[in-house]
Amino acid sequence: MQVNKDALVDKLCERLAVETSGVEIYQALLAKLDDPSLAPRLKQFMQHELAHRDLLAAQLDKLGVGERETPSARLARHEGDAYLTLIGEAETASHLLHVLLTVELMDENGWEMLIDVARDLGDDEMVRSFSGALRDEKEHLRGVRGMVAQLTRAAMQIEETT
């Protein structure tokens, strides 16, 4: 299959921008989170986002791509800024995690798309390395869903008075 390298680079740069924003989103969320029981797992997820960012940067280096300011990357950065604004406006841990759940849903989808592209290209190395990132994202998604469920259950409980 012949590849439009510019289109591939645009998608890789987009994912790089998403992962870079993801790190910033986790940092902002952790700075605002008032539930220390959730922080260790969220810090672990942020470390995964850092590793994903580095993986994409290495892939772009391998392709000889220096300029990473593509149309899709710009849009992804704007999207990340919007989520940072939402985190700034969130008033509870539940609000913060709701924003993060949306981010993680989109992140999982983005990695699945890149893996599909890598398969189409017949690039087994890219499929393998991106599949590791997708496994992390699936873990993030399960973890954040669980946290949202935990906080929702807690909010629904009525305190008994004696």
KOLVEX-754674 format. One line per 8 residues: number of its first residue (from 1); their letters; for each residue z, y, x of N, C-alpha, C, O, CB. Coordinates in Angstrom, 1 decimal. Glycine has a CB too. Example, Ala and Ser with C-alpha at 12.3 -4.5 7.8 and 13.67 -1.06 7.14 Angstrom:
<pts>
1> as> 7.8 -5.7 13.2 7.8 -4.5 12.3 7.8 -3.3 13.2 8.5 -3.3 14.2 9.0 -4.5 11.3 ~ 7.1 -2.2 12.8 7.1 -1.1 13.7 7.9 0.0 12.9 8.0 1.1 13.4 5.7 -0.6 14.1 $
</pts>
This chain:
<pts>
1> mqvnkdal> 0.0 -1.2 0.8 0.0 0.0 0.0 0.0 1.2 0.9 0.8 1.4 1.8 1.2 0.0 -1.0 ~ -0.9 2.2 0.6 -0.9 3.4 1.3 0.2 4.4 0.7 0.4 4.4 -0.5 -2.3 4.1 1.3 ~ 0.8 5.1 1.6 1.9 5.9 1.2 1.6 7.4 1.4 1.0 7.8 2.4 3.2 5.5 1.9 ~ 1.9 8.2 0.4 1.9 9.6 0.5 3.2 10.0 1.2 4.2 10.1 0.6 1.7 10.4 -0.9 ~ 3.1 10.2 2.6 4.3 10.5 3.4 5.0 11.7 2.9 6.2 11.7 2.9 3.9 10.6 4.8 ~ 4.3 12.7 2.4 5.0 14.0 2.0 5.8 13.7 0.7 6.9 14.2 0.6 3.9 15.0 1.6 ~ 5.3 12.8 -0.2 6.1 12.5 -1.4 7.3 11.6 -1.0 8.4 11.8 -1.5 5.2 11.7 -2.4 ~ 7.2 10.7 0.0 8.3 9.9 0.4 9.3 10.8 1.1 10.5 10.7 0.8 7.8 8.8 1.4 $
9> vdklcerl> 8.9 11.7 1.9 9.8 12.6 2.6 10.6 13.5 1.6 11.7 13.7 1.7 9.1 13.5 3.7 ~ 9.8 14.0 0.6 10.5 14.8 -0.4 11.6 14.0 -1.1 12.7 14.6 -1.3 9.4 15.2 -1.5 ~ 11.4 12.8 -1.4 12.4 12.0 -2.1 13.6 11.7 -1.2 14.8 11.7 -1.6 11.8 10.6 -2.6 ~ 13.3 11.4 0.1 14.4 11.2 1.0 15.2 12.4 1.3 16.4 12.4 1.4 13.8 10.7 2.4 ~ 14.5 13.6 1.3 15.2 14.9 1.5 16.0 15.2 0.3 17.1 15.7 0.4 14.2 16.0 1.8 ~ 15.5 14.9 -0.9 16.2 15.1 -2.2 17.5 14.3 -2.1 18.6 14.8 -2.4 15.4 14.6 -3.4 ~ 17.5 13.0 -1.8 18.6 12.1 -1.7 19.6 12.6 -0.6 20.8 12.6 -0.9 18.2 10.7 -1.4 ~ 19.1 13.1 0.5 20.0 13.7 1.5 20.7 14.9 0.9 21.9 15.1 1.2 19.1 14.2 2.8 $
17> avetsgve> 20.0 15.8 0.2 20.7 16.9 -0.4 21.8 16.5 -1.4 22.8 17.1 -1.5 19.7 17.8 -1.1 ~ 21.4 15.4 -2.2 22.4 14.9 -3.2 23.7 14.4 -2.5 24.8 14.7 -2.9 21.8 13.8 -4.0 ~ 23.5 13.6 -1.4 24.6 13.1 -0.7 25.4 14.2 0.0 26.7 14.1 0.0 24.1 12.1 0.4 ~ 24.8 15.2 0.5 25.5 16.3 1.1 26.3 17.0 0.1 27.4 17.4 0.3 24.5 17.3 1.8 ~ 25.7 17.3 -1.1 26.4 17.9 -2.2 27.6 17.0 -2.6 28.6 17.5 -3.0 25.5 18.2 -3.4 ~ 27.3 15.7 -2.6 28.4 14.8 -3.0 29.6 14.9 -2.2 30.7 14.8 -2.7 27.8 13.4 -3.0 ~ 29.4 15.1 -0.9 30.6 15.3 0.0 31.3 16.6 -0.4 32.6 16.6 -0.5 30.2 15.4 1.5 ~ 30.6 17.6 -0.7 31.2 18.9 -1.1 31.9 18.8 -2.5 33.0 19.4 -2.7 30.1 20.0 -1.2 $
25> iyqallak> 31.3 18.0 -3.4 31.9 17.8 -4.7 33.2 17.0 -4.5 34.2 17.4 -5.1 30.9 17.0 -5.6 ~ 33.2 16.0 -3.7 34.5 15.3 -3.5 35.5 16.2 -2.9 36.7 16.1 -3.2 34.2 14.0 -2.6 ~ 35.1 17.0 -1.9 36.1 17.9 -1.2 36.7 18.8 -2.2 37.9 19.0 -2.3 35.4 18.7 -0.1 ~ 35.9 19.4 -3.1 36.4 20.4 -4.1 37.3 19.7 -5.1 38.3 20.2 -5.5 35.2 21.1 -4.8 ~ 36.9 18.5 -5.5 37.6 17.8 -6.5 39.0 17.4 -5.9 40.0 17.6 -6.6 36.9 16.5 -6.9 ~ 39.0 16.9 -4.7 40.3 16.5 -4.1 41.2 17.7 -3.9 42.4 17.6 -4.0 40.0 15.8 -2.7 ~ 40.6 18.9 -3.6 41.4 20.1 -3.4 42.1 20.5 -4.7 43.1 21.2 -4.7 40.6 21.2 -2.8 ~ 41.5 20.1 -5.8 42.0 20.6 -7.1 42.8 19.5 -7.8 43.5 19.8 -8.8 40.8 21.0 -7.9 $
33> lddpslap> 42.6 18.3 -7.5 43.2 17.2 -8.2 44.7 17.2 -8.1 45.3 17.4 -7.0 42.7 15.8 -7.6 ~ 45.4 17.1 -9.2 46.9 17.1 -9.2 47.5 15.7 -9.4 48.6 15.6 -9.8 47.3 18.0 -10.4 ~ 46.7 14.7 -9.2 47.1 13.3 -9.3 47.0 12.6 -8.0 45.9 12.0 -7.7 46.4 12.5 -10.4 ~ 48.1 12.6 -7.2 48.0 12.0 -5.8 47.7 10.5 -5.8 47.4 9.9 -4.8 49.3 12.2 -5.1 ~ 48.0 9.8 -7.0 47.7 8.3 -7.0 46.2 8.0 -7.0 45.8 6.9 -6.6 48.3 7.7 -8.3 ~ 45.4 9.0 -7.3 43.9 8.8 -7.3 43.3 9.2 -6.0 42.2 8.7 -5.7 43.3 9.6 -8.5 ~ 43.9 10.0 -5.2 43.3 10.6 -4.1 42.9 9.6 -3.0 41.7 9.8 -2.5 44.3 11.6 -3.4 ~ 43.6 8.6 -2.7 43.2 7.7 -1.6 41.8 7.0 -1.9 41.0 7.0 -1.0 44.2 6.6 -1.4 $
41> rlkqfmqh> 41.7 6.6 -3.1 40.4 5.9 -3.4 39.3 6.9 -3.4 38.2 6.6 -3.0 40.5 5.2 -4.8 ~ 39.5 8.1 -3.9 38.5 9.1 -3.9 38.1 9.6 -2.5 36.9 9.9 -2.2 38.9 10.4 -4.8 ~ 39.1 9.6 -1.6 38.8 9.9 -0.2 37.9 8.8 0.4 37.0 9.1 1.2 40.1 10.1 0.6 ~ 38.2 7.6 0.0 37.3 6.5 0.5 35.9 6.7 0.0 34.9 6.5 0.8 37.9 5.1 0.0 ~ 35.7 7.0 -1.2 34.4 7.3 -1.8 33.7 8.4 -1.1 32.5 8.3 -0.8 34.5 7.5 -3.3 ~ 34.4 9.5 -0.8 33.9 10.6 0.0 33.4 10.1 1.3 32.3 10.6 1.8 34.9 11.7 0.1 ~ 34.1 9.2 2.0 33.7 8.7 3.3 32.4 7.9 3.1 31.5 8.0 4.0 34.8 7.8 3.9 ~ 32.2 7.2 2.1 30.9 6.5 1.8 29.8 7.6 1.7 28.7 7.4 2.2 31.0 5.7 0.5 $
49> elahrdll> 30.1 8.6 1.0 29.0 9.7 0.8 28.6 10.3 2.1 27.4 10.5 2.4 29.5 10.8 -0.2 ~ 29.6 10.4 3.0 29.3 10.9 4.4 28.4 9.9 5.1 27.4 10.3 5.7 30.6 11.1 5.2 ~ 28.7 8.6 5.0 27.9 7.6 5.6 26.5 7.6 5.0 25.5 7.3 5.8 28.6 6.2 5.5 ~ 26.4 7.8 3.7 25.1 7.8 3.1 24.2 9.0 3.6 23.0 8.8 3.8 25.2 7.8 1.5 ~ 24.9 10.1 3.7 24.2 11.3 4.2 23.7 11.0 5.6 22.5 11.3 6.0 25.2 12.5 4.3 ~ 24.5 10.4 6.5 24.1 10.1 7.8 23.0 9.0 7.9 22.1 9.1 8.7 25.3 9.6 8.6 ~ 23.0 8.1 7.0 22.0 7.1 6.9 20.6 7.7 6.5 19.6 7.4 7.2 22.3 6.0 5.8 ~ 20.6 8.6 5.6 19.4 9.3 5.2 18.9 10.2 6.3 17.7 10.3 6.6 19.6 10.1 3.9 $
57> aaqldklg> 19.8 10.9 7.0 19.4 11.8 8.1 18.7 10.9 9.2 17.7 11.3 9.8 20.6 12.5 8.7 ~ 19.3 9.7 9.5 18.8 8.8 10.5 17.4 8.3 10.1 16.5 8.2 10.9 19.7 7.7 10.7 ~ 17.2 8.0 8.8 15.9 7.6 8.3 14.9 8.7 8.4 13.7 8.4 8.8 16.0 7.1 6.8 ~ 15.2 9.9 8.1 14.3 11.0 8.3 14.0 11.3 9.8 12.9 11.6 10.1 14.9 12.3 7.7 ~ 15.0 11.1 10.6 14.8 11.2 12.1 13.8 10.2 12.5 12.9 10.5 13.3 16.1 11.1 12.9 ~ 14.0 9.0 12.1 13.1 7.9 12.4 11.6 8.2 12.0 10.7 7.8 12.7 13.6 6.6 11.7 ~ 11.5 8.8 10.9 10.1 9.2 10.4 9.6 10.5 11.1 8.5 10.9 10.9 10.1 9.4 8.9 ~ 10.4 11.1 12.0 10.0 12.3 12.7 10.0 13.5 11.8 9.3 14.5 12.1 8.6 12.1 13.2 $
65> vgeretps> 10.9 13.5 10.8 11.0 14.7 9.9 12.0 15.7 10.4 13.2 15.3 10.4 11.3 14.2 8.4 ~ 11.6 16.9 10.7 12.6 17.9 11.1 12.9 18.8 10.0 14.0 19.2 9.7 12.0 18.7 12.3 ~ 11.9 19.2 9.2 12.1 20.2 8.1 12.5 19.4 6.9 11.7 18.5 6.4 10.7 21.0 7.8 ~ 13.7 19.7 6.4 14.2 18.9 5.3 14.4 19.7 4.0 15.0 19.3 3.0 15.5 18.3 5.6 ~ 13.8 20.9 4.0 13.8 21.8 2.9 12.6 21.6 2.0 11.6 22.2 2.2 13.9 23.3 3.4 ~ 12.7 20.6 1.1 11.6 20.3 0.3 11.9 20.8 -1.2 13.0 21.1 -1.5 11.3 18.7 0.3 ~ 10.9 20.8 -2.0 11.1 21.2 -3.4 12.2 20.4 -4.1 13.1 21.0 -4.8 9.8 21.2 -4.2 ~ 12.2 19.1 -4.0 13.2 18.3 -4.6 14.5 18.4 -4.0 15.6 18.4 -4.7 12.8 16.8 -4.5 $
73> arlarheg> 14.6 18.7 -2.7 15.9 18.9 -2.0 16.5 20.2 -2.5 17.7 20.3 -2.7 15.7 19.0 -0.5 ~ 15.7 21.3 -2.7 16.2 22.5 -3.2 16.8 22.4 -4.6 17.9 22.9 -4.9 15.1 23.6 -3.2 ~ 16.0 21.6 -5.5 16.5 21.4 -6.8 17.8 20.6 -6.8 18.8 20.9 -7.5 15.5 20.6 -7.6 ~ 17.9 19.6 -5.9 19.1 18.8 -5.8 20.3 19.6 -5.4 21.4 19.4 -5.8 18.9 17.6 -4.9 ~ 20.1 20.6 -4.5 21.2 21.5 -4.0 21.6 22.4 -5.2 22.8 22.6 -5.3 20.7 22.3 -2.8 ~ 20.7 22.9 -6.0 21.1 23.7 -7.1 21.9 22.8 -8.1 22.9 23.3 -8.7 19.8 24.2 -7.8 ~ 21.5 21.6 -8.3 22.2 20.7 -9.2 23.7 20.5 -8.6 24.6 20.6 -9.4 21.5 19.3 -9.3 ~ 23.8 20.3 -7.3 25.1 20.1 -6.7 26.0 21.4 -6.9 27.2 21.3 -7.2 25.0 19.8 -5.2 $
81> dayltlig> 25.3 22.5 -6.8 26.1 23.8 -7.0 26.6 23.9 -8.4 27.7 24.4 -8.7 25.2 25.0 -6.7 ~ 25.8 23.4 -9.4 26.2 23.4 -10.8 27.4 22.5 -11.0 28.4 22.9 -11.7 25.1 23.0 -11.7 ~ 27.4 21.4 -10.3 28.6 20.5 -10.5 29.8 21.1 -9.8 31.0 20.9 -10.3 28.3 19.1 -9.9 ~ 29.6 21.8 -8.7 30.8 22.5 -8.1 31.3 23.6 -9.0 32.5 23.8 -9.0 30.3 23.1 -6.7 ~ 30.5 24.2 -9.7 30.9 25.2 -10.7 31.8 24.6 -11.8 32.8 25.1 -12.2 29.7 26.0 -11.4 ~ 31.3 23.4 -12.3 32.0 22.7 -13.3 33.4 22.2 -12.8 34.4 22.3 -13.5 31.2 21.4 -13.8 ~ 33.4 21.8 -11.6 34.7 21.4 -11.0 35.6 22.6 -10.9 36.8 22.5 -11.1 34.5 20.8 -9.5 ~ 35.1 23.8 -10.5 35.9 25.0 -10.5 36.5 25.3 -11.9 37.6 25.9 -11.9 35.1 26.1 -10.0 $
89> eaetashl> 35.8 25.0 -12.9 36.2 25.3 -14.3 37.1 24.2 -14.9 37.8 24.5 -15.9 35.0 25.6 -15.1 ~ 37.1 23.1 -14.3 37.9 22.0 -14.9 39.4 22.3 -14.8 39.9 22.9 -13.8 37.6 20.6 -14.1 ~ 40.1 21.9 -15.9 41.5 22.2 -16.0 42.4 21.0 -15.8 43.6 21.2 -15.6 41.8 22.9 -17.3 ~ 41.9 19.8 -15.9 42.7 18.6 -15.8 42.0 17.6 -14.9 40.9 17.7 -14.6 43.0 18.0 -17.2 ~ 42.8 16.6 -14.5 42.3 15.5 -13.7 41.2 14.8 -14.5 40.2 14.4 -14.0 43.4 14.5 -13.3 ~ 41.4 14.7 -15.8 40.4 14.0 -16.7 39.1 14.8 -16.7 38.0 14.2 -16.6 40.9 13.9 -18.1 ~ 39.1 16.1 -16.7 37.9 17.0 -16.7 37.2 16.7 -15.3 36.0 16.6 -15.3 38.3 18.5 -16.8 ~ 38.0 16.8 -14.2 37.4 16.6 -12.9 36.7 15.2 -12.8 35.6 15.2 -12.3 38.5 16.7 -11.8 $
97> lhvlltve> 37.3 14.2 -13.3 36.8 12.9 -13.2 35.6 12.7 -14.1 34.7 11.9 -13.8 37.8 11.8 -13.4 ~ 35.5 13.4 -15.2 34.4 13.4 -16.1 33.2 13.9 -15.3 32.1 13.3 -15.4 34.6 14.2 -17.4 ~ 33.3 15.0 -14.6 32.2 15.6 -13.9 31.8 14.6 -12.8 30.6 14.4 -12.6 32.7 17.0 -13.2 ~ 32.8 14.0 -12.1 32.5 13.1 -11.0 31.7 11.8 -11.6 30.9 11.3 -10.9 33.7 12.6 -10.3 ~ 32.1 11.4 -12.8 31.4 10.2 -13.4 30.0 10.5 -13.6 29.1 9.7 -13.3 32.1 9.9 -14.7 ~ 29.7 11.7 -14.0 28.3 12.1 -14.2 27.5 12.1 -12.9 26.4 11.7 -12.8 28.2 13.5 -14.9 ~ 28.1 12.7 -11.9 27.5 12.7 -10.6 27.3 11.3 -10.1 26.2 11.0 -9.5 28.5 13.5 -9.6 ~ 28.2 10.4 -10.2 28.1 9.1 -9.7 27.0 8.3 -10.5 26.3 7.5 -9.9 29.4 8.3 -9.8 $
105> lmdengwe> 26.9 8.5 -11.8 25.8 7.9 -12.6 24.5 8.3 -12.0 23.6 7.4 -11.8 25.9 8.3 -14.1 ~ 24.3 9.5 -11.7 23.0 10.0 -11.2 22.8 9.5 -9.8 21.7 9.2 -9.4 23.0 11.6 -11.2 ~ 23.9 9.4 -9.0 23.8 8.9 -7.6 23.3 7.5 -7.6 22.4 7.1 -6.8 25.1 9.1 -6.9 ~ 23.9 6.6 -8.4 23.5 5.2 -8.5 22.0 5.1 -8.9 21.3 4.4 -8.2 24.4 4.5 -9.6 ~ 21.6 5.9 -9.8 20.2 5.9 -10.2 19.2 6.3 -9.1 18.2 5.7 -8.9 20.0 6.8 -11.5 ~ 19.6 7.3 -8.4 18.8 7.8 -7.2 18.6 6.7 -6.2 17.5 6.6 -5.6 19.4 9.0 -6.6 ~ 19.7 6.0 -5.8 19.6 4.9 -4.8 18.7 3.8 -5.4 17.9 3.2 -4.6 21.0 4.4 -4.4 ~ 18.9 3.4 -6.6 18.0 2.4 -7.2 16.5 2.7 -7.1 15.7 1.9 -6.8 18.4 2.1 -8.7 $
113> mlidvard> 16.2 4.0 -7.4 14.8 4.5 -7.3 14.3 4.4 -5.8 13.2 3.9 -5.6 14.7 5.9 -7.8 ~ 15.2 4.8 -4.9 14.7 4.7 -3.5 14.5 3.2 -3.0 13.6 3.0 -2.3 15.8 5.4 -2.6 ~ 15.4 2.4 -3.5 15.2 0.9 -3.1 13.9 0.4 -3.7 13.2 -0.3 -3.1 16.4 0.1 -3.7 ~ 13.6 0.8 -5.0 12.3 0.4 -5.6 11.1 0.9 -4.8 10.1 0.2 -4.5 12.2 0.9 -7.0 ~ 11.2 2.2 -4.3 10.1 2.7 -3.5 10.0 1.9 -2.2 8.9 1.6 -1.7 10.4 4.2 -3.2 ~ 11.2 1.6 -1.5 11.1 0.9 -0.3 10.5 -0.5 -0.5 9.8 -1.0 0.4 12.6 0.8 0.3 ~ 10.8 -1.1 -1.6 10.2 -2.4 -1.9 8.7 -2.3 -2.0 8.0 -3.1 -1.5 10.8 -3.0 -3.2 ~ 8.3 -1.3 -2.8 6.9 -1.0 -3.0 6.2 -0.8 -1.6 5.0 -1.2 -1.5 6.6 0.2 -3.9 $
121> lgddemvr> 6.9 -0.2 -0.7 6.3 0.0 0.7 6.4 -1.2 1.5 5.8 -1.2 2.6 7.1 1.2 1.3 ~ 7.1 -2.2 1.1 7.3 -3.4 1.9 8.2 -3.1 3.1 8.0 -3.9 4.1 5.9 -3.9 2.4 ~ 9.0 -2.1 3.1 9.9 -1.8 4.2 11.3 -2.5 4.0 12.2 -1.9 3.4 10.1 -0.2 4.3 ~ 11.4 -3.7 4.5 12.6 -4.5 4.3 13.8 -3.9 4.9 14.9 -4.0 4.4 12.4 -5.9 4.9 ~ 13.6 -3.2 6.1 14.8 -2.6 6.7 15.3 -1.5 5.8 16.6 -1.3 5.7 14.3 -2.0 8.1 ~ 14.5 -0.7 5.2 14.9 0.4 4.4 15.6 -0.2 3.1 16.6 0.3 2.7 13.7 1.3 3.9 ~ 15.0 -1.3 2.6 15.6 -1.9 1.4 17.0 -2.4 1.8 18.0 -2.1 1.0 14.8 -3.1 1.0 ~ 17.2 -3.0 2.9 18.5 -3.5 3.3 19.5 -2.3 3.5 20.6 -2.4 2.9 18.5 -4.3 4.6 $
129> sfsgalrd> 19.1 -1.3 4.2 20.1 -0.2 4.5 20.4 0.5 3.2 21.6 0.9 3.0 19.5 0.7 5.5 ~ 19.4 0.7 2.3 19.6 1.4 1.1 20.4 0.6 0.1 21.2 1.1 -0.7 18.3 1.9 0.5 ~ 20.3 -0.7 0.2 21.0 -1.6 -0.7 22.5 -1.5 -0.4 23.4 -1.6 -1.3 20.6 -3.1 -0.6 ~ 22.9 -1.3 0.8 24.3 -1.1 1.2 24.9 0.1 0.5 26.0 0.1 0.0 24.5 -1.0 2.7 ~ 24.1 1.2 0.5 24.5 2.4 -0.1 24.6 2.2 -1.6 25.6 2.7 -2.2 23.5 3.6 0.2 ~ 23.7 1.5 -2.2 23.8 1.2 -3.7 25.0 0.4 -4.0 25.7 0.7 -5.0 22.5 0.5 -4.1 ~ 25.4 -0.5 -3.2 26.6 -1.3 -3.4 27.8 -0.4 -3.4 28.7 -0.5 -4.3 26.8 -2.4 -2.3 ~ 27.9 0.6 -2.5 28.9 1.6 -2.5 28.9 2.4 -3.8 30.0 2.6 -4.4 28.8 2.5 -1.3 $
137> ekehlrgv> 27.7 2.8 -4.2 27.7 3.7 -5.4 28.1 2.9 -6.6 28.7 3.5 -7.5 26.2 4.2 -5.6 ~ 27.8 1.6 -6.7 28.3 0.8 -7.8 29.8 0.7 -7.8 30.4 0.7 -8.9 27.6 -0.6 -7.8 ~ 30.4 0.6 -6.6 31.8 0.6 -6.5 32.4 1.9 -6.9 33.4 2.0 -7.6 32.2 0.3 -5.0 ~ 31.8 3.0 -6.5 32.2 4.4 -7.0 32.2 4.5 -8.5 33.2 4.9 -9.1 31.4 5.5 -6.3 ~ 31.1 4.0 -9.1 31.0 4.1 -10.5 32.0 3.3 -11.2 32.6 3.8 -12.2 29.6 3.6 -10.9 ~ 32.3 2.1 -10.8 33.3 1.3 -11.4 34.7 1.9 -11.2 35.5 2.0 -12.2 33.3 -0.2 -10.8 ~ 34.9 2.4 -10.0 36.2 3.0 -9.8 36.5 4.3 -10.6 37.5 4.5 -11.2 36.3 3.4 -8.3 ~ 35.5 5.2 -10.6 35.6 6.4 -11.4 35.7 6.1 -12.9 36.5 6.7 -13.6 34.5 7.4 -11.1 $
145> rgmvaqlt> 34.9 5.2 -13.4 35.0 4.8 -14.8 36.5 4.3 -15.1 37.0 4.6 -16.1 34.0 3.6 -15.1 ~ 37.0 3.5 -14.2 38.4 3.0 -14.4 39.4 4.1 -14.4 40.3 4.1 -15.2 38.7 2.0 -13.3 ~ 39.2 5.1 -13.5 40.1 6.2 -13.5 40.0 7.1 -14.8 41.0 7.5 -15.3 39.8 7.1 -12.2 ~ 38.8 7.3 -15.2 38.6 8.0 -16.5 39.3 7.3 -17.6 40.0 7.9 -18.5 37.1 8.2 -16.8 ~ 39.1 5.9 -17.7 39.7 5.1 -18.7 41.3 5.2 -18.7 41.9 5.3 -19.7 39.3 3.7 -18.6 ~ 41.8 5.1 -17.4 43.2 5.2 -17.2 43.8 6.5 -17.7 44.8 6.6 -18.4 43.6 5.0 -15.7 ~ 43.1 7.6 -17.4 43.6 9.0 -17.8 43.4 9.1 -19.3 44.2 9.8 -19.9 42.8 10.0 -17.0 ~ 42.4 8.6 -19.8 42.1 8.7 -21.3 43.2 8.0 -22.1 43.8 8.5 -23.0 40.7 8.2 -21.7 $
153> raamqiee> 43.5 6.7 -21.6 44.6 6.0 -22.3 45.9 6.7 -22.2 46.7 6.8 -23.2 44.7 4.6 -21.6 ~ 46.2 7.3 -21.0 47.5 8.0 -20.9 47.5 9.2 -21.8 48.6 9.5 -22.3 47.7 8.4 -19.4 ~ 46.4 9.9 -21.9 46.4 11.1 -22.8 46.5 10.7 -24.3 47.0 11.5 -25.1 45.1 11.9 -22.6 ~ 46.1 9.5 -24.6 46.2 9.1 -26.0 47.6 8.6 -26.4 47.9 8.5 -27.6 45.2 8.0 -26.3 ~ 48.4 8.3 -25.5 49.7 7.8 -25.8 50.6 8.9 -26.3 50.6 10.0 -25.7 50.4 7.1 -24.6 ~ 51.4 8.6 -27.3 52.3 9.6 -27.9 53.7 9.3 -27.3 54.2 8.2 -27.3 52.4 9.6 -29.4 ~ 54.3 10.4 -26.8 55.6 10.2 -26.2 56.6 10.0 -27.3 56.6 10.7 -28.3 56.0 11.4 -25.3 ~ 57.5 9.0 -27.1 58.5 8.7 -28.2 59.7 9.6 -27.9 60.1 9.7 -26.7 58.9 7.2 -28.2 $
161> tt> 60.2 10.1 -29.0 61.4 10.9 -28.8 62.6 10.1 -29.4 62.4 9.4 -30.4 61.3 12.3 -29.6 ~ 63.7 10.3 -28.8 64.9 9.5 -29.2 65.9 10.4 -29.9 66.9 9.9 -30.4 65.6 8.8 -28.1 $
</pts>
